[in-house]
Amino acid sequence: MGRAVILALAAGILIKLFVFDLMITDGRSMSPTIQSGKIIIINRLQYGLRIPGQKHYLIRWSHPKPGEVVVFYAPGGESVIKRCDNITGNDSFIALGDNSLRSYDSRSYGPIPAENTIGKVLGVR
């Protein structure tokens, strides 16, 4: 029984670090699509494989596409949620909040390097 619990905990931690993650939203930049205080489910493997805490992907198989809601590291280092609006070359994208009047996004800080992408939002709860 103890071994099963340890294996289940280890599997859960690995899934959270490498595959899926949950975050609680804070702010109104994605309103009305995603309200503040909602839980979002993130697919960390959507764009590639990254060691948690590292900025670069070990293997990259995709980039954010226009219309996708993504989580990424903004220039200040904080993780944010925005919608991919446009691809600029192969290595960056424009990220915009759905609530353009209350969104601090690429209109303020410019294109986002694709390497900064944490994952794609799969669902909101």
FENHU-V58571 format. One record per pair of residues at least 12 apart in sequence whose C-alpha atoms are under 10 Angstrom apart, sorted by the first residue. I is the first residue (numbers start at 1). J is the second residue. D is the distance in Angstrom with one decimal. If there is no record, write none. Layout:
# FENHU-V58571
I&J&D, I&J&D
This chain:
# FENHU-V58571
15&44&9.5, 16&42&9.6, 16&43&9.6, 16&44&8.7, 16&52&9.7, 17&44&8.1, 17&50&9.4, 17&51&8.2, 17&52&6.1, 17&53&9.3, 18&43&8.8, 18&44&6.1, 18&45&7.0, 18&48&9.9, 18&49&7.5, 18&50&7.4, 18&51&7.4, 18&52&7.0, 19&42&8.3, 19&43&6.0, 19&44&5.0, 19&45&5.5, 19&46&8.7, 19&49&8.9, 19&50&9.9, 19&119&9.3, 20&41&6.9, 20&42&5.5, 20&43&4.8, 20&44&5.5, 20&45&7.7, 20&46&9.7, 20&119&8.8, 20&120&9.7, 20&121&9.7, 20&122&9.4, 21&40&8.2, 21&41&5.9, 21&42&5.1, 21&43&6.8, 21&44&7.0, 21&118&9.8, 21&119&9.0, 21&121&9.5, 22&39&6.5, 22&40&5.6, 22&41&4.8, 22&42&6.2, 22&43&9.2, 22&121&9.5, 22&123&9.7, 22&124&9.6, 23&37&9.4, 23&38&8.2, 23&39&5.6, 23&40&5.4, 23&41&6.9, 23&42&7.8, 23&71&9.7, 23&79&9.8, 23&121&9.9, 23&124&9.7, 24&36&7.9, 24&37&5.7, 24&38&5.5, 24&39&4.5, 24&40&6.3, 24&41&9.2, 24&124&9.5, 24&125&9.5, 25&37&5.0, 25&38&5.4, 25&39&6.3, 25&40&7.2, 25&80&8.7, 25&81&8.2, 25&124&9.6, 26&38&8.0, 26&39&9.8, 26&80&9.1, 26&81&9.6, 27&80&9.7, 27&81&9.8, 27&102&8.8, 27&103&8.9, 28&97&8.7, 28&98&8.9, 28&99&7.0, 28&100&9.8, 28&101&9.6, 28&102&6.6, 28&103&7.4, 29&80&9.6, 29&81&8.3, 29&82&7.8, 29&96&8.6, 29&97&5.1, 29&98&6.2, 29&99&5.0, 29&100&7.0, 29&101&8.0, 29&102&5.3, 29&103&4.3, 29&104&7.2, 29&105&8.6, 30&69&9.4, 30&81&7.4, 30&82&6.7, 30&83&8.2, 30&96&8.6, 30&97&5.0, 30&98&4.6, 30&99&5.4, 30&100&8.4, 30&102&8.6, 30&103&7.5, 31&97&8.1, 31&98&6.1, 31&99&5.4, 31&100&9.2, 31&102&8.9, 31&103&9.4, 32&98&7.3, 32&99&7.2, 33&69&9.9, 33&97&9.6, 33&98&7.1, 33&99&8.8, 33&124&9.1, 34&69&10.0, 34&81&9.2, 34&82&9.9, 34&98&8.8, 34&99&9.8, 34&123&9.7, 34&124&7.1, 34&125&9.2, 35&124&9.1, 35&125&9.9, 37&125&9.5, 38&124&6.6, 38&125&5.9, 39&123&8.4, 39&124&5.7, 39&125&5.1, 40&71&9.8, 40&81&9.6, 40&120&9.9, 40&121&6.6, 40&122&7.4, 40&123&5.7, 40&124&4.5, 40&125&6.3, 41&119&9.5, 41&120&8.4, 41&121&5.8, 41&122&5.4, 41&123&5.2, 41&124&6.4, 41&125&8.1, 42&69&9.8, 42&70&8.2, 42&71&7.7, 42&118&8.2, 42&119&5.8, 42&120&5.5, 42&121&4.5, 42&122&5.6, 42&123&7.5, 42&124&9.4, 43&70&9.3, 43&71&9.5, 43&118&8.4, 43&119&5.3, 43&120&5.3, 43&121&6.4, 43&122&6.4, 43&123&9.4, 44&71&9.3, 44&117&8.9, 44&118&6.0, 44&119&4.4, 44&120&6.9, 44&121&9.0, 45&60&9.2, 45&61&9.2, 45&62&9.6, 45&118&8.6, 45&119&6.7, 45&120&8.4, 46&60&9.2, 46&61&8.2, 46&62&7.2, 46&63&8.4, 46&64&8.7, 46&70&9.9, 46&117&9.7, 46&118&8.9, 46&119&6.0, 46&120&6.2, 46&121&9.4, 46&122&9.8, 47&59&8.8, 47&60&6.0, 47&61&5.7, 47&62&4.5, 47&63&5.6, 47&64&7.2, 47&114&9.1, 47&115&9.5, 47&117&7.9, 47&118&8.4, 47&119&6.7, 47&120&8.0, 48&60&4.1, 48&61&5.3, 48&62&6.6, 48&63&8.5, 48&115&9.7, 48&117&9.6, 48&118&9.3, 48&119&8.7, 49&61&8.5, 49&118&9.9, 50&115&9.6, 50&118&8.7, 52&118&9.5, 54&115&9.9, 54&116&9.8, 55&73&9.0, 55&115&6.5, 55&116&6.5, 55&117&8.8, 55&118&9.0, 56&114&9.5, 56&115&5.7, 56&116&7.8, 56&117&9.4, 57&114&9.7, 57&115&6.8, 57&116&9.3, 57&117&9.5, 57&118&9.8, 60&114&9.8, 60&115&9.1, 62&114&9.4, 63&87&8.9, 63&90&8.1, 63&91&8.2, 63&92&8.6, 63&93&8.8, 63&114&6.6, 63&115&9.0, 63&117&8.5, 63&119&9.7, 64&83&9.3, 64&84&6.5, 64&85&9.3, 64&86&9.1, 64&87&8.0, 64&92&8.9, 64&93&7.5, 64&94&9.8, 64&95&9.8, 64&114&7.5, 64&117&8.0, 64&119&8.6, 64&120&7.8, 65&83&9.2, 65&84&6.3, 65&85&7.8, 65&86&7.5, 65&87&7.2, 65&93&8.5, 65&120&9.9, 66&83&7.5, 66&84&4.9, 66&85&4.8, 66&86&5.4, 66&87&7.1, 66&93&8.6, 66&94&8.8, 66&95&9.1, 67&82&9.7, 67&83&6.0, 67&84&5.5, 67&85&6.0, 67&86&8.4, 67&95&9.7, 67&96&9.9, 68&82&8.5, 68&83&5.6, 68&84&5.5, 68&85&8.0, 68&95&9.7, 68&120&7.1, 68&121&7.8, 68&122&9.5, 69&81&6.9, 69&82&5.7, 69&83&4.3, 69&84&6.2, 69&85&9.3, 69&95&8.9, 69&96&9.4, 69&97&9.3, 69&98&9.8, 69&119&8.9, 69&120&6.0, 69&121&5.6, 69&122&8.4, 69&123&9.8, 70&82&5.7, 70&83&6.1, 70&84&6.8, 70&95&8.5, 70&117&7.2, 70&118&7.5, 70&119&5.8, 70&120&4.4, 70&121&5.5, 70&122&9.1, 71&83&8.7, 71&84&9.8, 71&95&9.9, 71&116&8.8, 71&117&6.2, 71&118&5.4, 71&119&5.5, 71&120&6.2, 71&121&6.9, 72&95&9.5, 72&112&8.3, 72&113&9.3, 72&114&8.7, 72&115&8.7, 72&116&5.4, 72&117&4.2, 72&118&4.9, 72&119&7.0, 72&120&9.0, 73&112&8.4, 73&113&9.2, 73&114&9.9, 73&115&9.0, 73&116&5.1, 73&117&6.5, 73&118&7.2, 74&95&9.8, 74&104&9.9, 74&105&8.5, 74&106&9.2, 74&109&8.4, 74&110&10.0, 74&111&9.8, 74&112&7.3, 74&113&9.3, 74&116&7.5, 74&117&9.2, 75&105&10.0, 75&106&9.9, 75&109&7.2, 75&110&9.1, 75&111&9.7, 75&112&7.9, 75&113&9.4, 75&116&8.9, 76&109&9.6, 77&116&9.3, 79&116&9.2, 79&117&9.2, 79&118&8.2, 80&95&9.9, 80&97&9.8, 80&104&9.8, 80&105&9.2, 80&117&9.7, 80&118&9.5, 81&95&8.7, 81&96&9.0, 81&97&7.7, 81&105&9.5, 81&118&9.8, 81&119&9.8, 81&120&9.2, 81&121&8.4, 82&94&9.3, 82&95&5.6, 82&96&5.4, 82&97&4.9, 82&98&7.4, 82&99&9.9, 82&103&8.9, 82&104&9.6, 82&105&7.6, 82&106&9.4, 82&120&10.0, 82&121&9.6, 83&95&5.4, 83&96&5.3, 83&97&6.0, 83&98&7.1, 83&105&9.6, 83&120&9.7, 83&121&9.7, 84&96&6.5, 84&97&8.9, 84&106&9.8, 84&112&9.6, 85&97&9.3, 85&106&9.5, 86&111&9.2, 87&111&8.7, 87&112&9.5, 87&114&9.4, 88&111&7.4, 88&112&9.1, 88&113&9.4, 88&114&9.9, 90&113&9.3, 90&114&8.1, 91&111&9.4, 91&112&8.4, 91&113&5.8, 91&114&5.3, 91&115&7.6, 92&110&9.7, 92&111&5.9, 92&112&5.2, 92&113&4.2, 92&114&4.8, 92&115&8.1, 92&116&9.0, 92&117&9.7, 93&106&8.8, 93&110&8.9, 93&111&5.3, 93&112&5.3, 93&113&6.6, 93&114&6.7, 93&117&9.9, 94&106&5.7, 94&107&8.3, 94&109&9.7, 94&110&7.0, 94&111&4.8, 94&112&6.2, 94&113&9.1, 94&114&10.0, 95&107&8.3, 95&109&9.7, 95&110&8.4, 95&111&7.1, 95&112&7.0, 96&108&9.8, 96&111&10.0
